[in-house]
Amino acid sequence: MNQKTVEKYSFTLNRDDNKRLLQDNDKCDKYDYLIAVGCGAIGGLIDIFFVGAPGNSNLVKWTDTQTDNIVMLFAKKMGWNPRSGNEHNVHSAIGFLENGSQRSSFNGFKVNYDQAKGADVNNLFNITPKNHHMLSLAHSPDLIGLFFSVLNQFTSTATFVANGQMITVATDTFELYGGDFISKLFCGIANWFGHVMSDIAGSSGRVQRGAGVVIPFYELFGFCKFGRFDVGKDKQDLATIATRAFQEGYDFRFGMAQAIPVVTTELSIRLIWALRRHFQYGKPLEDCIPTQKHEDLRVMLLFGNATLCMIDGLDAGIRSGGNFLAFFLRLNLVAWMRLVILVLKEVCIRVGLSSALEMKLEAYRRINEALLDYLHELEKIDIARFKKETETYNREVRALMTVQTDIELNHMLLDIFDRLGLDKPWEGDFNAHMSNKNGTLVFQ
């Protein structure tokens, strides 16, 4: 590597560099704000006219169909082989995943925490087929659901959230397959995933849409036994309203429909930002990758998602007519959660909680680039030619290692100069040259 290459990759991380690495001096102009608000407005319009509430959503019909297709595809991977004419019957696929098949060795993804009636839980709380997927923590398609599913399977229990409390009931003894703890753990995780897949599109005996599983972490609303919100002539707490909303179709499939305007808003902002940065400002493509280290992009995403949430909130408030359940059903929780996450991330960046990590990652990235460039230069070296050219010098070095006296060293050095054809830094006799006060040693 030449000196210019070394200088190119040499850097010092001082305080000003830290700020530039994280923010890169990106500032929004008026067009950035207009683009962000415009993209958020488009997402808001999609949310109003195509998402709406579970009972009258156009997009949820599409997400329901896609969910049914995924469930049938998963069932086929598990060995579902329906009779002729039943290939597109999702009820058959769900039944296969729940109970298995007598025609194969597959026994279905049976679990011990699938109670759906009050008698199943000793009438400790009100549970029905419509709400048991929300009340049962192990049915949740998130880390909470995975944890409680494995725990319930290992301990032969079932854990529910009812009346704002966590309630655990004993179940029939449940034996996991496997000869050791690791294999049983794997079996428990596979059981959880397979059972969620069997419930995500509703039950096998459903006539209408049926209750699927909750949006990730939606089950935590069960702990929200506070507030008195108007629902018709009644006043109900947030936990009750969330449960009623789930019973009316506010499930994972509806959450997928809610995610569509959010994804549309974000992707459109990121795409326009990258195009402007490359074509208008002439930035190289590697600097146009829309990551959170660019301050202007983060601000645009905040404005875009805030606009989407504002339109969503206004629409829900106007159409609900003061009924909080109707308001909740039209509220896009996915959009609001995304806005909260963006705000929290921005606060962490502004107060410096994430700057240290960003600095280390950026430093490692630049060091890695320098090493890759250095390795690329090393690959260009002809090793055979290098060994051949250096063998002569190595031979002379080995010979010098055998010298024992100053006289031998002097003679050997003179011989080396002659053999290698090197110009001596003096003329004539060395001693006579050094005795001359005007004599100088000139190294070529």
C-alpha positions as CSV (number, residue, x, y, z in Angstrom):
1,M,0.0,0.0,0.0
2,N,1.3,3.4,-0.9
3,Q,1.4,6.5,1.4
4,K,-1.8,7.9,-0.1
5,T,-3.7,4.7,0.6
6,V,-2.5,4.7,4.2
7,E,-3.5,8.3,4.6
8,K,-7.0,7.5,3.1
9,Y,-7.8,5.0,5.8
10,S,-6.1,6.7,8.8
11,F,-8.5,8.5,11.0
12,T,-8.9,9.8,14.6
13,L,-12.2,9.6,16.4
14,N,-12.5,12.9,18.2
15,R,-15.6,14.5,19.5
16,D,-16.5,16.3,16.2
17,D,-16.0,13.0,14.2
18,N,-18.4,11.3,16.6
19,K,-21.1,13.7,15.7
20,R,-20.4,13.5,12.0
21,L,-20.5,9.8,12.0
22,L,-23.9,9.7,13.6
23,Q,-25.6,12.6,11.9
24,D,-23.4,13.3,8.9
25,N,-24.6,16.9,9.1
26,D,-27.9,15.9,7.5
27,K,-30.6,18.6,7.8
28,C,-34.1,18.6,6.4
29,D,-35.2,21.2,3.9
30,K,-38.8,22.2,3.2
31,Y,-39.1,19.6,0.5
32,D,-38.2,16.9,2.9
33,Y,-40.9,17.9,5.3
34,L,-43.4,18.1,2.4
35,I,-42.4,14.7,1.1
36,A,-42.7,13.2,4.6
37,V,-46.1,14.7,5.3
38,G,-47.3,13.7,1.8
39,C,-46.2,10.1,2.2
40,G,-47.9,10.0,5.6
41,A,-51.1,11.4,4.2
42,I,-51.1,8.7,1.5
43,G,-50.7,6.1,4.2
44,G,-53.5,7.8,6.2
45,L,-55.8,7.6,3.2
46,I,-55.1,4.0,2.7
47,D,-55.8,3.4,6.4
48,I,-59.1,5.3,6.2
49,F,-60.5,3.8,3.0
50,F,-59.0,0.3,2.9
51,V,-58.2,-0.7,6.5
52,G,-60.9,0.8,8.6
53,A,-62.4,-1.5,11.2
54,P,-62.3,-5.3,11.2
55,G,-66.0,-5.7,10.2
56,N,-65.8,-3.5,7.1
57,S,-62.1,-3.6,6.0
58,N,-61.3,-4.3,2.3
59,L,-57.6,-5.1,3.0
60,V,-58.4,-7.6,5.8
61,K,-60.2,-9.7,3.2
62,W,-56.9,-9.9,1.3
63,T,-54.8,-10.6,4.4
64,D,-57.3,-13.3,5.5
65,T,-56.9,-15.0,2.1
66,Q,-53.1,-14.8,2.3
67,T,-53.2,-16.2,5.8
68,D,-55.3,-19.1,4.7
69,N,-52.9,-19.8,1.9
70,I,-49.9,-19.8,4.3
71,V,-51.7,-22.2,6.7
72,M,-52.5,-24.6,3.8
73,L,-48.9,-24.4,2.6
74,F,-47.6,-25.1,6.1
75,A,-50.1,-28.0,6.5
76,K,-48.9,-29.5,3.2
77,K,-45.3,-29.3,4.5
78,M,-46.4,-31.3,7.5
79,G,-48.0,-34.0,5.4
80,W,-51.5,-32.8,4.7
81,N,-52.8,-34.7,1.7
82,P,-56.5,-33.6,1.2
83,R,-58.9,-35.6,-0.8
84,S,-59.8,-34.4,-4.3
85,G,-61.7,-31.2,-4.3
86,N,-60.5,-30.3,-0.8
87,E,-57.1,-28.9,-1.8
88,H,-58.2,-25.3,-1.1
89,N,-60.2,-26.0,2.0
90,V,-58.5,-24.2,4.9
91,H,-60.8,-25.9,7.4
92,S,-59.4,-29.2,6.5
93,A,-55.8,-27.9,6.8
94,I,-56.5,-26.4,10.2
95,G,-58.1,-29.7,11.4
96,F,-55.1,-31.6,10.2
97,L,-52.7,-29.3,12.1
98,E,-54.9,-29.5,15.2
99,N,-55.6,-33.3,15.3
100,G,-53.3,-34.9,12.8
101,S,-54.5,-37.6,10.5
102,Q,-55.2,-41.4,10.8
103,R,-53.7,-41.9,7.4
104,S,-50.2,-40.7,8.5
105,S,-48.0,-40.8,11.6
106,F,-48.6,-37.0,12.2
107,N,-50.6,-36.5,15.4
108,G,-51.1,-32.8,15.1
109,F,-49.8,-29.9,17.3
110,K,-51.7,-30.8,20.5
111,V,-51.1,-28.7,23.6
112,N,-52.4,-28.8,27.1
113,Y,-53.3,-25.1,27.4
114,D,-56.2,-25.0,24.8
115,Q,-59.1,-24.5,27.3
116,A,-62.0,-22.6,25.8
117,K,-64.9,-23.0,28.3
118,G,-65.5,-21.9,31.8
119,A,-65.8,-25.5,33.0
120,D,-62.3,-26.2,31.6
121,V,-60.8,-23.7,34.2
122,N,-63.1,-24.5,37.1
123,N,-65.2,-21.4,36.3
124,L,-62.5,-19.2,37.8
125,F,-63.1,-16.6,35.1
126,N,-65.2,-16.0,31.9
127,I,-63.6,-17.7,29.0
128,T,-65.2,-18.5,25.6
129,P,-64.0,-19.9,22.2
130,K,-64.0,-16.3,21.0
131,N,-61.6,-14.9,23.6
132,H,-59.5,-17.8,24.8
133,H,-56.7,-17.1,22.2
134,M,-56.3,-13.7,23.9
135,L,-56.7,-14.8,27.5
136,S,-54.2,-17.7,27.1
137,L,-50.7,-16.2,27.1
138,A,-49.2,-19.3,25.4
139,H,-51.3,-18.6,22.3
140,S,-49.5,-15.3,21.6
141,P,-47.2,-15.1,18.5
142,D,-44.4,-13.4,20.4
143,L,-41.7,-14.0,23.0
144,I,-44.2,-14.0,25.8
145,G,-46.3,-16.7,24.1
146,L,-43.2,-18.8,23.4
147,F,-42.1,-18.6,27.0
148,F,-45.4,-19.5,28.6
149,S,-46.1,-22.2,26.0
150,V,-42.8,-24.0,26.9
151,L,-43.4,-23.4,30.6
152,N,-47.0,-24.8,30.4
153,Q,-45.9,-27.8,28.4
154,F,-43.1,-28.7,30.9
155,T,-45.2,-28.1,34.0
156,S,-48.6,-29.4,32.8
157,T,-50.3,-26.0,33.5
158,A,-52.1,-23.3,31.6
159,T,-51.6,-19.6,32.2
160,F,-54.2,-16.9,31.5
161,V,-54.7,-13.2,32.0
162,A,-58.2,-12.5,33.3
163,N,-59.6,-9.7,35.4
164,G,-56.3,-7.9,35.3
165,Q,-54.4,-10.8,36.9
166,M,-52.3,-13.8,35.8
167,I,-54.0,-17.1,36.6
168,T,-52.4,-20.5,36.3
169,V,-54.5,-23.7,36.4
170,A,-53.3,-27.3,36.5
171,T,-54.0,-29.4,33.4
172,D,-53.8,-33.1,32.6
173,T,-50.3,-34.5,32.5
174,F,-48.6,-33.5,29.3
175,E,-45.6,-35.5,28.1
176,L,-43.3,-33.9,25.5
177,Y,-41.4,-36.1,23.0
178,G,-37.7,-36.5,23.5
179,G,-35.1,-38.4,25.5
180,D,-33.4,-35.4,27.1
181,F,-34.1,-31.8,28.0
182,I,-32.8,-30.3,24.8
183,S,-35.0,-32.5,22.6
184,K,-38.0,-31.9,24.8
185,L,-37.4,-28.1,24.6
186,F,-37.2,-28.4,20.8
187,C,-40.4,-30.3,20.8
188,G,-42.1,-27.7,23.0
189,I,-41.0,-24.8,20.7
190,A,-42.2,-26.7,17.6
191,N,-45.5,-27.5,19.3
192,W,-46.0,-23.8,20.1
193,F,-45.3,-22.7,16.5
194,G,-47.4,-25.4,15.0
195,H,-50.3,-24.7,17.3
196,V,-50.1,-20.9,16.6
197,M,-50.2,-21.8,12.8
198,S,-53.3,-23.9,13.4
199,D,-55.1,-21.0,15.2
200,I,-53.9,-18.0,13.2
201,A,-56.7,-18.5,10.5
202,G,-59.4,-19.4,13.0
203,S,-60.7,-22.8,14.1
204,S,-61.5,-25.7,11.8
205,G,-65.2,-25.6,12.7
206,R,-65.7,-21.9,12.1
207,V,-68.6,-20.9,9.9
208,Q,-67.7,-17.2,9.6
209,R,-64.3,-15.5,9.9
210,G,-63.5,-17.0,13.3
211,A,-61.1,-15.8,16.0
212,G,-57.4,-16.0,15.1
213,V,-54.5,-15.1,17.4
214,V,-53.6,-11.7,18.8
215,I,-51.3,-9.1,17.4
216,P,-47.9,-9.6,19.1
217,F,-48.0,-8.2,22.7
218,Y,-51.7,-7.3,22.3
219,E,-52.4,-9.8,25.2
220,L,-50.8,-7.3,27.6
221,F,-54.0,-5.2,27.3
222,G,-55.5,-7.9,29.6
223,F,-53.6,-6.3,32.5
224,C,-55.1,-2.9,31.8
225,K,-58.0,-3.0,34.3
226,F,-58.2,0.8,34.5
227,G,-60.2,3.6,33.0
228,R,-63.9,4.1,32.5
229,F,-64.7,4.6,28.8
230,D,-68.1,5.1,27.3
231,V,-69.4,2.1,25.3
232,G,-73.0,2.9,24.5
233,K,-74.7,3.3,27.8
234,D,-72.0,1.4,29.8
235,K,-68.6,2.3,31.0
236,Q,-65.8,-0.3,30.6
237,D,-62.1,-0.5,31.4
238,L,-59.4,-0.8,28.7
239,A,-58.9,-4.5,29.3
240,T,-62.6,-5.3,28.6
241,I,-62.6,-3.1,25.5
242,A,-59.5,-4.7,24.1
243,T,-61.0,-8.2,24.7
244,R,-64.2,-7.2,23.0
245,A,-62.3,-5.7,20.1
246,F,-60.4,-9.0,19.7
247,Q,-63.7,-10.9,19.7
248,E,-64.9,-8.6,16.8
249,G,-61.9,-9.4,14.6
250,Y,-59.1,-7.2,15.9
251,D,-56.6,-10.1,15.5
252,F,-53.2,-10.8,13.9
253,R,-54.8,-10.9,10.4
254,F,-56.2,-7.4,10.9
255,G,-52.8,-6.3,12.2
256,M,-51.3,-7.4,8.9
257,A,-53.8,-5.1,7.2
258,Q,-52.9,-2.3,9.5
259,A,-49.2,-2.7,8.7
260,I,-49.8,-2.0,5.0
261,P,-50.2,1.8,5.3
262,V,-47.3,1.9,7.7
263,V,-45.0,0.0,5.3
264,T,-46.3,2.1,2.4
265,T,-45.4,5.3,4.2
266,E,-42.0,4.2,5.3
267,L,-40.9,2.7,2.0
268,S,-42.0,5.7,0.0
269,I,-40.1,8.1,2.3
270,R,-37.0,6.0,2.2
271,L,-37.2,5.6,-1.6
272,I,-37.7,9.3,-2.3
273,W,-34.9,10.2,0.2
274,A,-32.5,7.9,-1.5
275,L,-33.4,9.1,-5.0
276,R,-33.0,12.8,-4.0
277,R,-29.7,12.1,-2.3
278,H,-28.2,10.3,-5.3
279,F,-29.6,12.3,-8.3
280,Q,-30.1,15.8,-6.7
281,Y,-27.1,15.9,-4.4
282,G,-24.8,13.6,-6.4
283,K,-24.0,11.3,-3.4
284,P,-22.5,7.9,-4.2
285,L,-24.9,4.9,-4.0
286,E,-23.2,3.6,-0.8
287,D,-24.1,6.9,0.9
288,C,-27.8,6.7,-0.2
289,I,-28.6,3.6,1.8
290,P,-31.5,4.7,4.1
291,T,-30.3,3.9,7.6
292,Q,-30.9,5.6,10.9
293,K,-27.5,7.3,11.0
294,H,-28.9,10.0,8.7
295,E,-30.7,12.6,10.8
296,D,-32.8,14.0,8.0
297,L,-34.2,10.6,7.2
298,R,-35.1,9.9,10.8
299,V,-36.9,13.2,11.1
300,M,-38.8,12.5,7.8
301,L,-39.9,9.1,9.1
302,L,-41.1,10.7,12.3
303,F,-43.1,13.3,10.4
304,G,-44.5,10.7,8.0
305,N,-45.6,8.3,10.7
306,A,-47.0,11.2,12.9
307,T,-49.1,12.4,9.9
308,L,-50.4,8.8,9.4
309,C,-51.3,8.5,13.1
310,M,-52.9,12.0,13.2
311,I,-55.2,11.1,10.2
312,D,-55.9,7.7,11.7
313,G,-56.8,9.2,15.1
314,L,-59.0,11.9,13.6
315,D,-60.9,9.4,11.5
316,A,-61.4,7.0,14.4
317,G,-62.6,9.9,16.6
318,I,-65.1,11.2,14.1
319,R,-66.5,7.9,13.0
320,S,-66.8,6.5,16.6
321,G,-69.4,9.0,17.6
322,G,-68.1,8.9,21.2
323,N,-68.2,5.1,21.5
324,F,-64.7,4.1,22.7
325,L,-65.1,0.5,21.5
326,A,-65.8,1.8,17.9
327,F,-62.8,4.2,18.4
328,F,-60.5,1.4,19.4
329,L,-61.7,-0.8,16.5
330,R,-60.7,1.9,14.0
331,L,-57.4,2.8,15.7
332,N,-54.3,1.6,13.9
333,L,-52.3,0.2,16.8
334,V,-49.5,-0.9,14.4
335,A,-49.0,2.7,13.2
336,W,-49.1,4.1,16.8
337,M,-46.6,1.6,18.1
338,R,-44.3,2.3,15.1
339,L,-44.5,6.1,16.0
340,V,-43.7,5.4,19.6
341,I,-40.6,3.3,18.7
342,L,-39.4,6.0,16.3
343,V,-39.8,8.7,19.0
344,L,-38.0,6.5,21.6
345,K,-35.1,5.8,19.2
346,E,-34.7,9.5,18.4
347,V,-34.7,10.4,22.1
348,C,-32.0,7.9,22.7
349,I,-29.9,9.2,19.9
350,R,-30.4,12.9,21.0
351,V,-29.4,12.2,24.6
352,G,-26.4,10.1,23.5
353,L,-27.5,6.7,24.7
354,S,-26.9,5.1,21.3
355,S,-24.1,7.3,20.0
356,A,-21.4,5.2,21.6
357,L,-22.6,2.0,20.0
358,E,-23.0,3.8,16.6
359,M,-19.5,5.1,16.9
360,K,-18.0,1.6,17.6
361,L,-19.9,0.0,14.7
362,E,-18.9,2.8,12.3
363,A,-15.2,2.5,13.5
364,Y,-15.3,-1.3,13.0
365,R,-16.8,-0.8,9.6
366,R,-14.1,1.6,8.5
367,I,-11.3,-0.6,9.9
368,N,-12.8,-3.6,8.1
369,E,-12.8,-1.6,4.8
370,A,-9.2,-0.7,5.3
371,L,-8.2,-4.3,6.0
372,L,-10.1,-5.5,3.0
373,D,-8.3,-3.0,0.8
374,Y,-5.0,-4.0,2.3
375,L,-5.8,-7.7,1.6
376,H,-6.7,-6.8,-1.9
377,E,-3.3,-5.2,-2.4
378,L,-1.6,-8.3,-1.0
379,E,-3.4,-10.5,-3.4
380,K,-1.8,-8.7,-6.3
381,I,1.7,-9.7,-5.1
382,D,3.5,-12.4,-7.1
383,I,4.7,-14.6,-4.3
384,A,6.9,-16.8,-6.5
385,R,8.6,-13.7,-8.0
386,F,9.0,-12.2,-4.6
387,K,10.7,-15.3,-3.2
388,K,13.0,-15.4,-6.1
389,E,14.0,-11.8,-5.8
390,T,14.6,-11.9,-2.1
391,E,16.4,-15.3,-2.0
392,T,19.8,-13.5,-2.9
393,Y,19.4,-11.1,-0.1
394,N,18.3,-13.8,2.3
395,R,21.4,-15.8,1.4
396,E,23.7,-12.9,2.2
397,V,21.9,-12.3,5.5
398,R,22.5,-15.9,6.5
399,A,26.2,-15.6,5.6
400,L,26.5,-12.5,7.7
401,M,25.1,-14.4,10.7
402,T,28.3,-16.6,10.6
403,V,30.7,-13.7,10.9
404,Q,32.8,-13.7,14.2
405,T,35.3,-10.9,13.8
406,D,35.3,-7.3,12.6
407,I,37.8,-8.1,9.9
408,E,35.7,-10.9,8.5
409,L,32.6,-8.6,8.6
410,N,34.6,-5.9,6.6
411,H,35.7,-8.3,3.9
412,M,32.3,-9.9,3.7
413,L,30.5,-6.6,3.3
414,L,32.9,-5.6,0.5
415,D,32.3,-8.9,-1.3
416,I,28.5,-8.4,-1.0
417,F,28.8,-4.9,-2.6
418,D,30.7,-6.4,-5.4
419,R,28.4,-9.5,-5.9
420,L,25.3,-7.5,-5.8
421,G,26.6,-4.7,-8.0
422,L,26.0,-2.0,-5.5
423,D,27.8,1.3,-5.6
424,K,30.0,1.9,-2.5
425,P,29.3,5.1,-0.6
426,W,33.0,5.9,-0.7
427,E,35.7,6.0,-3.4
428,G,39.0,4.2,-3.3
429,D,40.4,2.8,0.0
430,F,37.9,3.1,2.8
431,N,40.5,4.1,5.4
432,A,42.1,6.7,3.2
433,H,38.6,8.1,2.3
434,M,37.6,8.4,6.0
435,S,41.0,10.1,6.8
436,N,40.1,12.9,4.4
437,K,38.3,15.7,6.3
438,N,36.4,16.6,3.1
439,G,35.4,13.1,2.4
440,T,31.7,12.2,2.5
441,L,29.7,9.0,2.4
442,V,27.1,9.1,-0.4
443,F,24.4,6.4,-0.3
444,Q,22.5,5.8,-3.5
